[in-house]
Amino acid sequence: MDLRSYIRDVPDFPEPGIMFRDITPLLGSPEAFGAAIDLFAERYGDASIDAVAGMDARGFIVAAPLALRLGKPLVLLRKAGKLPPETVSVSYALEYGESAVEIPADAFGSGQRVLVVDDVLATGGTLAACAALVESAGGVVAGFAVLIELVGLSGRQRLGSHGLFALLQL
């Protein structure tokens, strides 16, 4: 199945000069979305992973069915201020400002291997912050999984030695 045909290019969004990669056509097709989850599950089915962590909010969409398919716990990496218990937080720079990501302080046991999932890897700032967050909470990043890697933005270079699997490279 050609998953690329389910990605819509939206020029000049959210501002002029930016090409937004819209995954909603892929999500709107049970066949395409199922195929994407199948590919991730094939890749990580035999991997040594203790939990799957999805980045707020589009990463949740991919991480939840993947965690279910792999039989692993799902941890939500949330934007700041969304969680009531004691949290661990990491701030990071975005293309258009700053943000923070957080999880419950007890999200991982010491040394648990965590697969971090998001929809798109652009400059790598968000996923690098996710890695720092997982590690600060006692987890170990087992790798990164994304639907789309925007290769022209070189985000992979910010992820260090952690492995990255992208279904599509655009």
BAGULO-71496 format. One line per field, with one value per residue: residue number from 1; x, y, z of N, C-alpha, C, O in turn. Coordinates in steps of 0.05 Angstrom, whole numbers. Atoms other than C-alpha are relative to their C-alpha. Layout:
N
lopa c(NUM/...)
nx c(X/...)
ny c(Y/...)
nz c(Z/...)
cax c(X/...)
cay c(Y/...)
caz c(Z/...)
cx c(X/...)
cy c(Y/...)
cz c(Z/...)
ox c(X/...)
oy c(Y/...)
oz c(Z/...)
//
This chain:
170
lopa c(1/2/3/4/5/6/7/8/9/10/11/12/13/14/15/16/17/18/19/20/21/22/23/24/25/26/27/28/29/30/31/32/33/34/35/36/37/38/39/40/41/42/43/44/45/46/47/48/49/50/51/52/53/54/55/56/57/58/59/60/61/62/63/64/65/66/67/68/69/70/71/72/73/74/75/76/77/78/79/80/81/82/83/84/85/86/87/88/89/90/91/92/93/94/95/96/97/98/99/100/101/102/103/104/105/106/107/108/109/110/111/112/113/114/115/116/117/118/119/120/121/122/123/124/125/126/127/128/129/130/131/132/133/134/135/136/137/138/139/140/141/142/143/144/145/146/147/148/149/150/151/152/153/154/155/156/157/158/159/160/161/162/163/164/165/166/167/168/169/170)
nx c(17/-15/10/-5/23/19/-10/8/-18/15/-20/4/13/17/-8/-12/-26/0/16/11/6/25/4/28/10/-9/16/27/2/-7/-20/-26/-8/-6/-25/-21/-4/-11/-29/-14/2/-20/-27/-6/12/-19/-20/0/14/17/23/2/7/9/-2/25/25/2/-14/19/16/-16/-11/20/5/-25/-3/20/-8/-24/5/-17/13/-1/-6/5/-19/20/-8/-1/24/23/0/3/-18/-28/-10/-27/4/-24/5/-15/5/15/-5/15/1/-8/21/-10/14/-2/12/0/-27/-3/8/-18/-18/-28/-11/20/-7/23/1/13/15/13/9/-20/-26/-8/-27/-9/1/21/-8/-23/11/13/-21/-9/21/0/-24/2/20/-12/2/-22/12/-6/1/21/16/16/12/-13/-24/-5/-29/-14/-3/-22/7/-13/-25/4/10/-23/-4/26/9/24/13/20/14/-3/-20/8)
ny c(-24/-25/-18/-28/-11/-8/-24/-24/-23/-25/-21/-25/4/-21/-27/1/13/26/21/17/27/6/29/8/20/26/8/3/25/23/17/-13/-2/27/8/-15/13/27/-4/-6/25/19/-10/0/24/16/-18/-1/-25/3/-19/-17/-28/-16/-29/-16/16/19/24/18/14/23/16/16/27/15/11/22/22/12/9/-16/-24/-25/-24/-24/-22/-22/-28/-9/-9/18/23/-8/9/-11/5/-6/-18/-9/-22/2/-20/8/-17/-25/-9/20/17/19/26/11/26/5/7/29/12/23/11/-4/16/9/-8/-14/-9/-26/-1/-25/1/-11/-10/-24/-8/18/-11/13/27/-2/-7/25/18/-11/5/29/6/-13/15/26/18/1/-2/23/-9/-19/8/-21/5/-15/-15/-21/3/-25/-15/13/5/25/-6/-8/22/15/27/14/8/-12/14/-17/13/-17/-21/-20)
nz c(0/2/-22/8/14/-21/-13/15/-2/-3/1/-15/-26/-13/10/27/4/-14/12/-21/9/-14/-2/-3/20/-8/-23/10/15/-17/13/-1/-28/-8/12/-15/-26/6/6/-26/-17/11/-7/-28/-12/-14/-13/-29/-7/-23/1/23/-8/22/-4/1/-1/22/-6/-14/20/10/-22/-14/12/0/-27/-2/17/-11/-27/-18/-12/14/-16/15/-4/2/-1/-28/-13/6/-18/-28/-21/1/27/8/24/15/18/24/20/24/23/-4/-28/-20/-11/-20/0/-27/-6/-29/-10/-3/26/7/-20/6/21/20/28/10/28/1/25/8/28/19/-9/15/-9/-21/-27/-16/-7/-18/-26/-9/-9/-26/-20/-7/-16/-27/-16/-6/23/20/26/16/28/8/23/10/26/21/-6/19/1/6/-24/-15/-28/-8/-12/-28/-16/-11/8/0/26/11/22/13/22/24/-1/20)
cax c(0/26/18/47/-16/-54/-13/-41/8/-20/24/33/7/12/49/76/133/115/91/45/40/-32/-42/-118/-130/-88/-126/-192/-177/-183/-142/-85/-84/-87/-30/12/0/15/83/101/78/121/181/174/139/202/238/256/204/169/123/100/99/59/71/11/-32/-23/28/-28/-65/-9/18/-48/-64/10/14/-49/-23/44/11/50/29/14/44/20/74/31/38/50/-8/-51/-35/-59/-9/64/99/168/175/224/223/245/248/198/203/154/169/177/138/144/125/111/91/71/133/118/105/164/201/275/307/242/254/207/189/172/120/98/67/122/196/213/272/276/265/201/228/294/253/213/277/302/235/234/305/291/233/279/263/310/293/289/278/233/176/143/95/134/206/217/288/305/300/353/315/346/412/383/362/432/444/371/344/291/240/199/145/153/211/190)
cay c(0/69/106/170/177/186/246/314/371/438/496/559/529/550/608/627/583/522/458/423/347/329/257/261/226/168/167/171/106/44/6/56/69/-6/-17/36/4/-65/-39/-10/-75/-117/-72/-73/-140/-175/-113/-107/-54/-46/13/56/132/177/252/299/299/267/218/190/169/123/102/77/23/4/-5/-47/-89/-100/-114/-58/-2/65/128/196/250/312/386/424/435/376/326/330/285/302/308/309/364/384/451/456/504/499/528/582/591/547/491/438/365/326/258/232/224/150/135/87/39/47/22/9/10/59/68/141/152/215/232/274/285/356/391/340/387/354/283/303/334/269/229/275/268/192/190/240/195/134/103/85/106/43/82/130/114/165/164/217/242/309/294/364/389/341/325/256/287/314/246/220/146/127/89/121/85/128/98/155/201/265)
caz c(0/-18/48/17/-24/42/64/43/30/55/31/73/138/194/161/93/68/111/78/128/122/140/165/170/103/128/194/155/118/161/110/108/183/196/148/184/252/222/197/265/300/252/267/342/355/377/405/478/497/564/547/489/500/454/446/457/415/347/374/418/356/333/401/429/377/374/450/447/390/425/492/526/573/541/572/549/542/556/543/608/656/633/688/761/797/812/745/714/661/607/569/497/438/381/311/334/408/470/502/556/560/623/651/719/762/770/696/689/732/735/671/633/558/525/451/439/384/347/280/248/260/237/271/327/385/409/406/438/495/500/506/562/597/593/620/676/698/702/634/578/507/466/401/364/316/271/212/174/177/143/120/96/168/195/259/262/281/346/370/387/385/394/335/291/248/200/156/106/91/56)
cx c(18/-10/4/-24/-22/9/-6/21/-17/21/-8/-16/19/8/13/27/2/-18/-9/-7/-24/-4/-29/-11/9/-17/-29/-4/7/21/28/10/7/27/24/6/12/30/15/1/20/28/7/-11/19/21/-4/-11/-18/-25/2/-9/-8/0/-27/1/0/16/-17/-14/14/9/-21/-5/26/5/-19/9/24/-5/16/-16/4/4/-4/20/-17/13/-4/-28/-24/-3/-3/20/27/12/30/-4/26/-10/17/-9/-15/9/-12/-2/11/-23/13/-17/5/-15/-3/27/4/-8/16/14/28/10/-20/7/-26/3/-16/-11/-12/-8/21/25/7/29/11/-2/-20/9/24/-9/-13/20/11/-20/-1/24/-1/-20/10/-2/24/-14/9/0/-23/-15/-18/-13/17/26/4/31/15/5/20/-6/13/26/-2/-7/23/1/-25/-9/-26/-11/-22/-13/5/22/-7/18)
cy c(25/20/29/12/9/24/24/22/26/22/24/-3/-11/29/-3/-14/-28/-19/-20/-27/-10/-30/-8/-18/-28/-11/-6/-26/-23/-18/11/2/-27/-10/13/-13/-28/2/6/-26/-21/9/-5/-25/-16/18/-1/27/-6/18/15/27/16/29/13/16/-20/-26/-20/-18/-25/-17/-18/-27/-17/-13/-24/-24/-15/-11/14/23/24/23/24/22/25/27/9/9/-18/-23/9/-11/14/-8/5/16/7/22/-3/22/-12/19/28/9/-22/-15/-17/-25/-13/-27/-3/-9/-30/-15/-24/-11/5/-19/-11/11/10/8/26/3/28/-2/9/8/23/7/-17/10/-14/-28/0/7/-25/-19/9/-5/-29/-6/12/-14/-28/-20/1/1/-23/7/19/-12/23/-8/13/13/20/2/26/17/-12/-5/-25/5/9/-22/-18/-28/-17/-6/14/-17/19/-16/14/20/19/24)
cz c(0/21/-7/-13/20/17/-18/5/1/0/17/25/20/-7/-27/-1/13/-16/22/-11/17/-1/1/-22/7/24/-8/-16/18/-12/3/28/11/-11/14/27/-3/-4/25/17/-10/9/29/15/17/15/31/9/24/-1/-26/10/-25/7/-5/-26/-23/4/15/-19/-10/23/13/-14/-1/27/3/-15/11/28/21/12/-18/20/-18/8/-5/-2/29/10/-5/19/29/19/-2/-27/-1/-26/-13/-19/-25/-20/-24/-23/4/29/18/10/21/-3/27/2/30/9/2/-25/-7/24/-9/-21/-20/-27/-13/-30/0/-28/-5/-29/-19/15/-19/8/22/28/18/9/18/29/12/11/27/22/8/18/28/18/6/-22/-17/-27/-17/-30/-4/-24/-9/-27/-22/11/-23/-3/-5/25/19/29/11/15/29/19/11/-11/0/-28/-7/-22/-10/-22/-27/4/-23/1)
ox c(37/-29/-10/-29/-42/-4/2/26/-34/34/-32/-32/33/-4/21/44/21/-40/7/-19/-21/-6/-35/-28/-7/-25/-43/-27/30/37/47/34/27/42/45/29/29/46/37/21/33/45/29/-9/11/40/-25/3/-33/-45/23/-29/8/-8/-41/21/-12/9/-13/-19/2/9/-15/-4/25/12/-11/8/26/13/24/-36/24/-10/7/21/-24/35/-21/-44/-46/-22/12/26/32/10/42/-20/47/-30/39/-31/-9/23/-1/-20/30/-46/37/-40/25/-31/11/41/27/-16/5/21/33/8/-12/14/-46/23/-39/3/-22/-2/26/25/12/48/35/3/-14/7/27/1/-11/16/14/-13/-2/21/8/-18/-6/8/42/-32/33/10/-39/-2/-32/-2/23/25/6/43/38/21/26/13/18/33/18/-10/17/-5/-25/-7/-43/3/-40/0/7/24/-7/14)
oy c(26/35/47/36/21/31/25/28/30/27/30/15/-30/48/-25/-9/-42/-12/-35/-29/-16/-42/-31/-34/-47/-34/-23/-32/-26/-30/-3/-4/-30/-23/0/-18/-36/-14/-5/-32/-34/-8/-12/-26/-27/7/-8/46/-26/12/18/29/17/37/6/30/-41/-46/-45/-42/-46/-42/-40/-48/-41/-36/-44/-47/-39/-25/2/31/27/25/25/30/31/31/-2/20/-11/-38/27/2/31/-31/18/8/9/19/-14/34/-34/38/48/25/-36/-6/-16/-24/-9/-34/12/-24/-40/-38/-43/4/9/-44/-25/34/-4/19/27/0/40/-22/-5/19/19/-6/-15/-4/-19/-35/-18/-4/-30/-32/-7/-11/-34/-20/0/-12/-44/-42/18/-14/-26/-9/25/-24/34/-25/0/26/13/17/29/36/-1/-5/-26/-10/6/-18/-38/-33/-40/11/19/-25/26/-28/1/32/12/43)
oz c(15/15/3/-9/12/36/-41/29/-16/20/21/32/14/2/-35/16/8/-24/32/-33/40/-22/3/-16/2/24/4/-23/26/3/10/34/25/4/19/34/12/6/30/29/6/16/36/40/37/26/41/14/24/12/-38/24/-44/29/-25/-30/-20/-7/13/-14/-16/21/21/-1/0/28/14/-5/10/39/41/0/-31/40/-40/31/-28/8/44/-5/3/18/38/39/-19/-35/16/-43/1/-33/-24/-17/-33/-19/-6/35/11/8/26/-11/40/-15/45/-5/1/-24/-20/43/-33/-18/-39/-30/-15/-38/8/-48/14/-43/-39/37/-43/-1/28/47/42/32/35/48/36/32/46/45/32/38/47/42/17/-19/-14/-33/-23/-46/14/-41/8/-41/-42/33/-46/13/4/24/40/46/36/34/44/43/24/-34/-7/-45/10/-40/6/-39/-48/26/-46/-14)
//
